[in-house]
């Protein structure tokens, strides 16, 4: 969702910056386009970072000796999303 929003903001900013030749006295559309392109790039980068972060995994392996039988017991725990 955030990657798409970043691309959308970047495209709208590029249209305002490069495609429109409208001069308004009360607003600078080229500056607004620059700001939107910058915000779009930041949002897309944050979206990519969060997407990569969600893919990390945590694996915990514990080994112990069962007191009743004397056998080695291994317990494996895997999480697709780490705890905060």
C-alpha positions in Angstrom: 0.0 0.0 0.0 2.7 2.5 0.9 4.8 1.7 -2.1 1.9 2.4 -4.4 1.1 5.6 -2.5 4.7 6.7 -2.9 4.7 6.0 -6.7 1.4 7.9 -7.0 2.7 11.0 -5.1 5.9 10.9 -7.2 3.9 10.8 -10.5 1.5 13.6 -9.5 4.5 15.7 -8.4 6.3 15.0 -11.7 3.2 16.0 -13.7 2.9 19.3 -11.7 6.6 19.9 -12.1 7.3 19.1 -15.7 4.0 18.7 -17.6 2.0 21.8 -16.6 2.8 25.3 -17.9 0.4 27.2 -15.8 1.4 30.3 -13.9 -0.7 31.2 -10.8 0.1 34.2 -8.7 -0.9 32.6 -5.4 0.8 29.2 -5.7 4.0 27.8 -7.2 3.0 24.6 -8.9 6.7 23.6 -9.6 7.5 23.8 -5.9 4.4 21.8 -5.0 5.6 19.2 -7.7 9.0 19.1 -6.1 7.6 18.6 -2.7 5.3 15.8 -3.8 8.1 14.0 -5.7 10.2 14.2 -2.5 7.4 12.9 -0.3 6.6 10.1 -2.8 10.3 9.0 -2.7 10.4 9.0 1.1 7.1 7.1 1.4 8.2 4.5 -1.2 11.5 4.0 0.6 9.8 3.6 4.0 7.4 1.1 2.4 10.3 -1.0 1.0 12.0 -1.0 4.4 8.9 -2.1 6.2 8.3 -4.8 3.6 11.8 -6.2 4.0 11.5 -6.0 7.8 8.3 -8.1 7.8 10.0 -10.9 6.0 12.6 -11.5 8.7 12.3 -14.7 10.7 13.3 -15.8 14.2 14.4 -19.4 14.9 15.1 -20.6 18.4 16.5 -24.1 19.2 16.6 -25.4 22.7 18.2 -28.7 23.8 17.8 -30.3 27.1 18.0 -33.7 28.8 14.7 -35.3 29.7 15.1 -36.1 33.5 12.8 -39.2 33.3 14.3 -41.0 30.3 17.7 -39.4 30.1 17.3 -38.6 26.3 18.3 -35.4 24.6 15.2 -33.3 23.7 15.4 -30.6 21.0 12.6 -28.0 20.8 12.5 -25.7 17.7 10.4 -22.6 17.5 10.1 -20.5 14.3 8.2 -17.2 13.9 7.8 -15.4 10.6 7.4 -12.0 12.3 9.7 -11.1 15.2 8.4 -9.7 18.4 8.8 -5.9 18.9 
